[in-house]
C-alpha cells in the first residue's frame, strides 16, 4: 500500500506542478519569465512537486480554519454576541453536527467521487483499483482528522471550552465520515446507485438542512449540550462504528466496479466534457423558432449596425432574460400578497423584520446576486454571437466593442431595475401599512439600496465578461481570475448575512459604488479590450 500511495502522491504532485506552471504563465508580466519549455525540465518539475505537496498540506490546515471560522464560528458569535460562551459553544457544536456530520455525510463521498486523479491513476497509469482506493481512503481518513484537529482546538479554546474536546470532536468527525463513506459504498454495492450523483435527492436533504440551520442560528436555539456529545457511550459508539466502517472499506473486493461507475468508458473526461458542453449549450440556446426576423420588422426598422445586431440577439434569447425576471416578479407578487394577508391577520409581525432591515440591509448584497440577470446572458453573448464575430478584426475594434458594451449594459440594467423596483414595492408596501417603525425615509433607503445593487451587478457581470473573457470555445472557463473575483464578491455577500450596517450609510454607498463602477468599467474596457476581449 505504501508503494501505491507513493505513486499516487507523485502523480498528484506532477499534475499540480503542471497546473502551477500553467497559471503562473497566465500572470501578466511575471508569466513571461517562465517559458513553455519549463514543462519538460525534470529538475524543475521535481522541485515544484515538493512545493505543491507542501501547499496541499498548508491548504489542508488553512481550509479547515477558514471553514470553521467563516461558516460556523463567525456567524455563531455575530448572531449570538449577547449569549454567554457556554451557549455559543452549544450553537457552535450544533452547527458542526448539522453541516459537517449530517449534511456533508450525505452530499460528499470521496470513495464514489468522479475525479481527475482517479481517472489518471486507475485508467491511464493502470494502478489496481483496489490498491488505489484503499490507499486514498487511508490517506483521506487520517488527513481529515489531522487537518481538522488544530482548527477545532483553537475555536473550542476561543469559546472557553477544553482543548481536548476540540481534538476529540475532530476524531469523532473523521470516524463519522468514514462511516458515511462505507454507507455510500454499501448502497452502491446493493443498488448500483451513486448517491452523490443523485442531485435531486442531495438537494432535498441540503435545502431543508440549510434552512433549519439558519433558523436555529438566528433564533439562538441550541439542542446540543457538550456533555451529551462527549460522554463515553456516544464517543465509543461513533469510534467503533468508524472502525467497523474502515474495516469494511479495506475488505471491499469490487473496487473496479466502483471506479467504473464514475468513469464508465475508456475516455470519460472527454465524454464528461462533451456532456457538460451539451448541457450548457442547451441552457443558453437561442429561441430562433420563436423569433424569426423578417425584413422591415416593426421592432427593428429604425435600428442599424450594432443596435440591430443586439436587438436580434436579445429577441432570440428572451428565455434567458425574461424568464428570470418573470420568476422574480411572480415571487414579489406572492411576497406582497402574503405580506398584505399577514398585515390583516397580525400586524405586529412586521415589527421585527423592520428592525432587522434597518440595520441588516447588507443581506441585500447576497439576495440581489441571485436575483439579477447577467452571468448567463454574458455566456450566451459569447457562444451565440461573439465567438463567431471575434474572428473578424472589425469586431475587435474599439468602436465596435464600446458600442456593444453600452447597448448590452443598458438592456441588462433595464431588466434588473424592473426586478429591483418590484422587490422594493413588495417589501415596502406592507411595512409602510403596518404599525412597525418604518417611515418613508426607510422605504426610500431600501429602494436606493436595491436599485444600487441591481446596477452594480449589471455592470459587474458585463465588466467581468469583457475584461476577463473567461469562456473557451469548448464551453469551459479558461480564466481562473474570473472565478476568483466572482468568489470574492459572493464571499462579501455571504458576510453581509451576519454583519450589521447603518442603512443611511449603506444605501447611498451602494448607489454611488454602482455609478463609479459603471464609469470605471467604461474606461477600463476602452483601455484594455484589445488584450482581454478575444477568443481563447
VOGU-3710 file (C-alpha; in Angstrom, 3 decimals, decimal comma):
1> xxxxxxxxxx> 0,000/0,000/0,000  2,903/2,361/0,742  4,270/1,923/-2,776  0,845/2,672/-4,251  0,466/5,692/-2,000  3,869/6,983/-3,074  2,923/6,602/-6,748  -0,332/8,456/-6,162  1,450/11,325/-4,419  3,984/11,573/-7,262
11> xxxxxxxxxx> 1,209/11,693/-9,855  -0,704/14,328/-7,883  2,456/16,351/-7,402  3,328/16,260/-11,114  -0,215/17,275/-12,095  -0,146/20,082/-9,566  3,250/21,243/-10,824  1,895/21,405/-14,383  -1,053/23,479/-13,222  1,237/25,750/-11,226
21> xxxxxxxxxx> 3,384/26,398/-14,310  0,306/26,948/-16,454  -1,328/29,513/-14,170  1,955/31,274/-13,401  2,435/31,785/-17,135  -1,003/33,432/-17,251  0,051/36,175/-14,789  0,622/39,473/-16,616  4,308/40,452/-16,907  5,550/37,776/-14,479
31> xxxxxxxxxx> 4,301/34,994/-16,725  6,812/35,967/-19,413  9,636/34,885/-17,117  8,610/31,236/-17,379  8,906/29,775/-20,860  6,825/26,917/-22,228  9,867/24,648/-22,161  9,655/24,573/-18,364  7,150/21,704/-18,637  9,982/19,433/-19,863
41> xxxxxxxxxx> 12,582/20,324/-17,212  12,637/17,347/-14,857  14,620/19,005/-12,062  12,280/21,985/-12,007  9,210/19,710/-12,025  10,606/17,781/-9,037  11,148/20,979/-7,078  7,672/22,230/-7,979  6,221/18,860/-6,988  7,657/19,305/-3,487
51> xxxxxxxxxx> 6,265/22,849/-3,367  2,850/21,605/-4,490  2,787/18,926/-1,792  3,711/21,488/0,863  0,996/23,823/-0,419  -1,534/20,975/-0,301  -0,720/20,319/3,339  -0,818/24,002/4,262  -4,112/24,439/2,417  -5,475/21,388/4,231
61> xxxxxxxxxx> -4,979/23,129/7,577  -5,875/26,628/6,339  -9,039/25,393/4,608  -10,368/23,901/7,841  -9,648/27,120/9,735  -11,476/29,093/7,051  -14,443/26,705/7,007  -14,920/26,602/10,766  -14,165/30,301/11,212  -16,203/31,815/8,372
71> xxxxxxxxxx> -19,074/29,330/8,068  -19,617/28,393/11,727  -17,697/30,365/14,377  -18,204/33,845/12,903  -21,992/33,524/12,352  -22,427/31,989/15,815  -20,547/34,778/17,602  -22,016/37,535/15,401  -25,629/36,463/15,872  -25,256/35,311/19,467
81> xxxxxxxxxx> -22,872/38,031/20,662  -25,050/38,678/23,692  -25,080/34,992/24,694  -22,690/33,559/27,287  -19,763/31,494/25,893  -21,338/28,212/27,008  -24,474/28,824/24,921  -22,363/29,997/21,980  -20,407/26,759/22,238  -23,659/24,815/22,142
91> xxxxxxxxxx> -24,680/26,641/18,932  -21,210/26,010/17,502  -21,432/22,268/18,175  -24,961/22,165/16,791  -23,880/23,774/13,517  -20,936/21,363/13,194  -23,211/18,375/13,762  -25,702/19,648/11,197  -23,285/20,757/8,469  -20,228/18,526/8,843
101> xxxxxxxxxx> -21,795/15,375/10,259  -25,291/15,215/8,753  -25,414/17,220/5,510  -21,831/16,606/4,366  -22,244/12,920/5,150  -25,000/12,742/2,530  -23,625/15,114/-0,114  -19,948/14,152/-0,072  -18,360/10,743/-0,684  -14,753/10,649/-1,835
111> xxxxxxxxxx> -14,986/6,929/-2,429  -17,508/7,422/-5,286  -16,458/10,876/-6,437  -15,787/11,392/-10,176  -12,286/12,796/-10,061  -9,451/13,519/-12,471  -6,989/11,971/-10,037  -8,907/8,700/-10,093  -9,033/8,654/-13,881  -5,307/9,304/-14,254
121> xxxxxxxxxx> -4,183/6,751/-11,657  -6,535/3,872/-12,481  -7,378/4,365/-16,151  -4,171/5,848/-17,513  -1,436/4,682/-15,134  -3,127/1,292/-14,640  -2,856/1,204/-10,859  -5,009/-1,590/-9,390  -8,381/-0,125/-8,433  -8,428/-1,823/-5,029
131> xxxxxxxxxx> -4,895/-0,684/-4,144  -5,685/2,866/-5,287  -8,930/3,115/-3,321  -7,511/1,571/-0,148  -4,514/3,894/-0,238  -6,505/7,050/-0,946  -9,157/6,247/1,652  -6,491/5,564/4,289  -4,864/8,895/3,489  -8,247/10,610/3,437
141> xxxxxxxxxx> -9,362/9,293/6,839  -6,057/10,139/8,542  -5,565/13,567/6,980  -9,223/14,534/7,526  -8,918/14,284/11,301  -5,393/15,746/11,401  -6,406/18,805/9,346  -9,480/19,460/11,488  -7,860/18,959/14,912  -5,889/22,247/15,227
151> xxxxxxxxxx> -8,787/24,367/13,974  -11,299/22,681/16,263  -8,974/23,046/19,257  -8,425/26,752/18,548  -12,124/27,560/18,169  -13,011/25,446/21,206  -10,498/27,475/23,232  -11,950/30,735/21,876  -15,365/29,614/23,104  -13,871/28,772/26,525
161> xxxxxxxxxx> -14,198/25,007/26,038  -11,464/22,467/26,875  -8,877/21,807/24,177  -9,393/18,061/24,466  -12,985/18,476/23,308  -11,788/20,106/20,088  -9,314/17,273/19,437  -11,920/14,629/20,262  -14,503/16,318/18,030  -12,054/16,105/15,099
171> xxxxxxxxxx> -11,563/12,392/15,801  -15,318/11,805/16,033  -15,889/13,680/12,772  -13,251/11,596/10,985  -14,827/8,377/12,308  -18,325/9,516/11,350  -17,323/10,481/7,827  -15,585/7,100/7,432  -18,905/5,502/8,396  -20,692/7,661/5,802
181> xxxxxxxxxx> -18,178/6,632/3,121  -18,834/2,999/3,944  -22,606/3,521/3,779  -22,286/5,161/0,343  -20,194/2,203/-0,811  -22,654/-0,306/0,677  -25,600/1,433/-1,035  -23,758/1,312/-4,346  -22,871/-2,342/-3,883  -26,502/-3,261/-3,235
191> xxxxxxxxxx> -28,313/-0,984/-5,683  -25,607/0,455/-8,021  -26,815/3,926/-7,025  -24,162/6,634/-6,619  -25,956/8,815/-4,097  -23,779/11,905/-4,576  -24,768/11,966/-8,261  -28,494/11,983/-7,403  -28,744/15,768/-7,451  -32,443/15,944/-6,571
201> xxxxxxxxxx> -32,054/13,690/-3,540  -28,978/15,559/-2,322  -30,694/18,945/-2,538  -33,825/17,627/-0,886  -31,555/16,978/2,087  -29,359/20,073/1,805  -32,121/22,650/1,246  -34,171/21,978/4,399  -30,933/21,373/6,305  -29,565/24,819/5,486
211> xxxxxxxxxx> -32,903/26,448/6,279  -33,103/24,608/9,611  -29,540/25,605/10,483  -30,162/29,269/9,656  -33,399/29,286/11,659  -31,819/27,733/14,768  -28,823/30,059/14,476  -30,829/33,283/14,194  -33,267/32,100/16,852  -30,373/31,269/19,167
221> xxxxxxxxxx> -31,857/27,822/19,809  -29,452/25,029/20,731  -30,475/21,467/21,466  -26,919/20,212/21,958  -25,087/20,052/25,265  -21,364/19,211/25,270  -21,972/16,606/27,966  -24,281/14,672/25,634  -21,794/14,559/22,774  -18,626/13,882/24,740
231> xxxxxxxxxx> -19,890/11,222/27,117  -18,195/7,839/26,966  -21,017/5,725/25,408  -21,530/8,170/22,499  -17,800/8,504/21,844  -17,252/4,739/21,915  -20,248/4,126/19,654  -19,006/6,558/16,996  -15,404/5,322/17,178  -16,436/1,665/16,966
241> xxxxxxxxxx> -18,782/2,402/14,060  -15,994/4,272/12,277  -13,574/1,392/12,915  -16,060/-1,144/11,561  -16,659/1,072/8,525  -12,916/1,317/7,898  -12,654/-2,453/8,044  -15,498/-2,803/5,533  -13,796/-0,338/3,181  -10,472/-2,169/3,492
251> xxxxxxxxxx> -12,026/-5,567/2,774  -14,335/-4,487/-0,028  -13,419/-6,505/-3,075  -15,183/-4,891/-6,042  -13,494/-1,514/-6,354  -13,151/-1,944/-10,102  -16,926/-1,721/-10,342  -16,954/1,370/-8,125  -14,301/3,103/-10,230  -16,049/2,214/-13,492
261> xxxxxxxxxx> -19,301/3,654/-12,135  -17,797/7,149/-12,147  -15,612/6,612/-15,252  -17,628/4,217/-17,345  -15,796/4,345/-20,684  -12,218/4,479/-21,884  -12,110/8,271/-22,107  -14,567/9,520/-19,504  -13,153/13,017/-19,304  -13,802/13,650/-22,965
271> xxxxxxxxxx> -17,343/12,407/-22,679  -17,878/14,245/-19,424  -16,702/17,399/-21,142  -18,992/16,712/-24,066  -21,892/16,105/-21,684  -21,223/19,412/-19,907  -20,853/21,172/-23,240  -24,193/19,834/-24,466  -25,896/20,775/-21,214  -24,531/24,313/-21,312
281> xxxxxxxxxx> -25,383/24,689/-24,992  -28,960/23,704/-24,234  -29,049/26,117/-21,327  -28,026/29,100/-23,468  -29,556/28,142/-26,801  -31,348/30,833/-28,757  -35,071/30,787/-29,392  -34,824/31,129/-33,152  -38,108/29,312/-33,706  -39,931/31,909/-31,623
291> xxxxxxxxxx> -38,005/34,876/-33,050  -37,988/34,652/-36,822  -36,967/38,103/-38,009  -38,145/39,362/-41,360  -37,023/42,433/-43,300  -38,962/45,503/-42,263  -39,989/44,063/-38,900  -41,529/46,962/-36,972  -39,373/46,472/-33,877  -36,131/46,739/-35,829
301> xxxxxxxxxx> -36,848/49,035/-38,783  -35,311/52,049/-37,022  -32,160/50,173/-35,911  -28,892/49,822/-37,753  -25,421/48,449/-37,104  -24,720/47,066/-33,664  -28,062/48,234/-32,307  -29,719/45,992/-34,905  -27,355/43,110/-34,088  -28,099/43,303/-30,370
311> xxxxxxxxxx> -31,834/43,679/-30,989  -31,735/40,376/-32,860  -29,658/38,758/-30,118  -31,962/39,823/-27,296  -35,045/38,818/-29,286  -33,644/35,331/-29,760  -32,687/34,976/-26,097  -35,840/36,135/-24,362  -35,916/32,910/-22,380  -32,598/33,715/-20,713
321> xxxxxxxxxx> -33,549/37,290/-19,915  -37,304/37,346/-19,424  -37,861/34,088/-17,542  -35,663/35,056/-14,544  -37,430/38,411/-14,433  -40,822/36,704/-14,624  -39,875/34,411/-11,757  -38,721/37,409/-9,741  -41,953/39,308/-10,413  -44,017/36,255/-9,514
331> xxxxxxxxxx> -42,071/35,851/-6,272  -42,566/39,531/-5,458  -46,303/39,202/-6,121  -46,501/36,236/-3,755  -44,452/38,145/-1,161  -46,707/41,195/-1,460  -49,931/39,178/-1,209  -48,550/37,194/1,712  -47,466/40,387/3,399  -50,878/42,017/2,987
341> xxxxxxxxxx> -52,571/38,888/4,320  -50,264/38,800/7,329  -50,942/42,511/7,822  -54,657/41,813/8,029  -54,232/38,891/10,439  -51,363/40,005/12,690  -49,894/43,481/12,041  -47,361/43,182/14,874  -45,453/40,523/12,909  -43,785/43,304/10,892
351> xxxxxxxxxx> -42,082/44,967/13,855  -39,136/42,546/13,984  -38,479/42,500/10,185  -38,485/46,302/10,117  -35,930/46,439/12,916  -33,750/43,868/11,150  -33,848/45,609/7,752  -32,925/48,952/9,229  -29,584/47,542/10,419  -29,288/44,480/8,179
361> xxxxxxxxxx> -29,590/45,785/4,617  -26,226/44,160/3,857  -28,179/40,961/3,303  -29,343/42,507/0,023  -25,827/42,004/-1,388  -26,408/38,263/-1,236  -30,062/38,398/-2,312  -29,523/40,618/-5,351  -26,617/38,476/-6,542  -29,081/35,643/-7,186
371> xxxxxxxxxx> -31,972/37,740/-8,459  -30,183/39,878/-11,025  -29,714/38,814/-14,637  -26,285/38,908/-16,201  -23,868/35,990/-15,977  -25,879/33,551/-18,072  -26,689/36,296/-20,581  -22,966/37,035/-20,983  -22,292/33,358/-21,617  -24,993/33,360/-24,293
381> xxxxxxxxxx> -23,475/36,521/-25,808  -20,195/34,719/-26,244  -21,330/31,332/-27,534  -24,199/32,519/-29,710  -22,788/35,798/-31,006  -19,308/36,974/-30,062  -17,454/33,673/-30,529  -18,087/33,808/-34,263  -17,677/37,548/-34,764  -14,476/37,872/-32,717
391> xxxxxxxxxx> -12,679/36,076/-35,537  -13,036/39,281/-37,601  -10,834/42,296/-36,990  -13,619/44,889/-37,333  -15,499/43,360/-34,371  -12,477/43,749/-32,088  -12,008/47,441/-32,835  -12,664/49,960/-30,076  -15,778/51,438/-31,656  -17,451/48,064/-32,080
401> xxxxxxxxxx> -16,526/46,857/-28,584  -17,692/50,016/-26,811  -20,916/50,232/-28,841  -21,833/46,654/-27,936  -20,833/47,171/-24,305  -23,058/50,248/-23,867  -26,065/48,673/-25,623  -25,818/45,467/-23,598  -25,271/47,315/-20,321  -28,383/49,423/-20,910
411> xxxxxxxxxx> -30,502/46,356/-21,720  -29,356/44,254/-18,761  -29,587/47,213/-16,376  -33,151/47,895/-17,500  -34,253/44,348/-16,718  -32,518/44,340/-13,333  -34,011/47,717/-12,409  -37,501/46,333/-13,050  -36,725/43,500/-10,641  -35,330/45,979/-8,082
421> xxxxxxxxxx> -38,454/48,140/-8,194  -40,667/45,066/-7,779  -38,675/43,961/-4,736  -38,870/47,447/-3,287  -42,643/47,577/-3,656  -43,180/44,042/-2,299  -41,156/44,788/0,836  -42,001/48,433/1,464  -45,750/48,455/0,951  -46,679/46,018/3,787
431> xxxxxxxxxx> -44,108/47,614/6,109  -45,442/51,125/5,472  -49,020/49,986/6,159  -48,038/48,102/9,317  -47,606/49,546/12,814  -43,850/48,939/12,549  -41,464/51,877/12,810  -40,898/52,026/9,026  -41,266/55,508/7,567  -41,000/56,947/4,053
441> xxxxxxxxxx> -37,287/57,647/4,585  -36,647/53,975/5,403  -38,557/52,939/2,306  -36,521/55,367/0,196  -33,274/53,962/1,585  -34,418/50,426/0,786  -35,282/51,434/-2,777  -31,927/53,150/-3,091  -30,101/50,029/-1,876  -31,821/47,550/-4,213
451> xxxxxxxxxx> -31,501/49,898/-7,200  -27,829/50,477/-6,456  -27,143/46,742/-6,150  -29,137/45,990/-9,321  -26,964/48,448/-11,212  -23,807/47,132/-9,559  -24,424/43,529/-10,621  -25,485/44,629/-14,110  -22,147/46,376/-14,557  -20,203/43,654/-12,760
461> xxxxxxxxxx> -21,267/40,702/-14,929  -20,681/42,564/-18,181  -17,404/44,090/-16,997  -16,076/40,688/-15,917  -17,019/39,275/-19,307  -15,244/41,995/-21,294  -12,190/42,300/-19,030  -11,527/38,581/-18,473  -13,451/36,927/-21,332  -13,352/33,655/-19,380
471> xxxxxxxxxx> -15,041/31,349/-21,866  -13,229/28,979/-24,184  -14,518/27,647/-27,468  -15,248/24,280/-25,769  -17,772/25,849/-23,365  -15,413/25,872/-20,419  -13,997/28,647/-18,261  -10,375/29,314/-19,184  -9,569/32,187/-16,821  -9,072/31,340/-13,106
481> xxxxxxxxxx> -9,051/35,019/-12,127  -12,668/35,285/-13,289  -13,674/32,650/-10,753  -11,518/34,176/-8,011  -13,029/37,655/-8,379  -16,581/36,311/-8,552  -15,915/34,150/-5,480  -14,707/37,214/-3,580  -17,870/39,124/-4,500  -20,022/36,209/-3,312
491> xxxxxxxxxx> -17,956/35,972/-0,122  -18,699/39,636/0,589  -22,376/38,839/0,041  -22,143/35,918/2,464  -20,535/38,147/5,076  -23,477/40,502/4,646  -25,736/37,784/6,062  -24,267/38,201/9,539  -22,951/41,783/9,675  -24,936/44,877/10,506
501> xxxxxxxxxx> -24,681/48,311/8,882  -26,346/51,688/9,108  -28,902/51,886/6,278  -28,295/55,627/5,915  -24,700/54,833/5,012  -25,118/51,585/3,089  -27,903/52,592/0,676  -26,240/55,745/-0,750  -22,883/53,913/-0,768  -24,359/51,100/-2,864
511> xxxxxxxxxx> -25,768/53,540/-5,411  -22,589/55,627/-5,604  -20,440/52,480/-5,883  -22,572/51,256/-8,781  -22,247/54,546/-10,643  -18,474/54,709/-10,036  -18,159/51,074/-11,132  -20,010/51,866/-14,363  -17,680/54,780/-15,167  -14,574/52,722/-14,365
521> xxxxxxxxxx> -15,897/49,829/-16,440  -16,313/52,079/-19,482  -12,795/53,460/-19,039  -11,104/50,094/-18,427  -12,914/48,235/-21,190  -11,972/51,028/-23,624  -8,345/50,851/-22,435  -7,754/47,077/-22,250  -10,319/45,439/-24,548  -7,724/44,621/-27,219
531> xxxxxx> -5,828/42,384/-24,774  -8,730/40,893/-22,849  -11,752/40,580/-25,154  -10,625/37,849/-27,544  -11,021/34,176/-28,365  -9,238/31,627/-26,196
//
